[in-house]
Amino acid sequence: QGSEGITTAEVAQHKDAKSCWSIINGSIYDLTSWIPKHPGGPQAILQICGVDGSAKFNGQHAGGQMQLQILAGFKIGVLAQ
């Protein structure tokens, strides 16, 4: 991964419980370790593996500070422009 960021194609390769990356609001997150811990159940995270999960995340959490802080801990990069 260069300074240009991570591509959507690269994120798409991490699309299941073994390796789950998601794009949320322009940043890339590795959510693999969070799947079994998610209070709303693993399925909510599994739905956004390998894709842009912004709409689902924002729809569910609507800028909640706690959720944003947890999410920040999983950030691995930004989306390539």
C-alpha positions, 0 to 999 in steps of 0.5 A: 500500500503506497501513500496514494491509499488503498483501492476499492479493488484491494478492499474487495479482496477482504470480503469475509470473516477471515479478513474483513475490510470495509470503506467507511466515509473514505477511510479503510478499516480492518474489522476482522477482529470486531466481527465476534465482538459487535454488540449488534451481532456479527452479521451487521459487520459481515454485510459490509466486508469488502465493500463501502459500508458508509450508508449502513454504518451512518444509518445505524450509528448516525455519528455516535461518538462511542461508535466513531471512537471504536471504529477509529481503532480499526483504521488501516488507511484511506481510500485511493482517489 
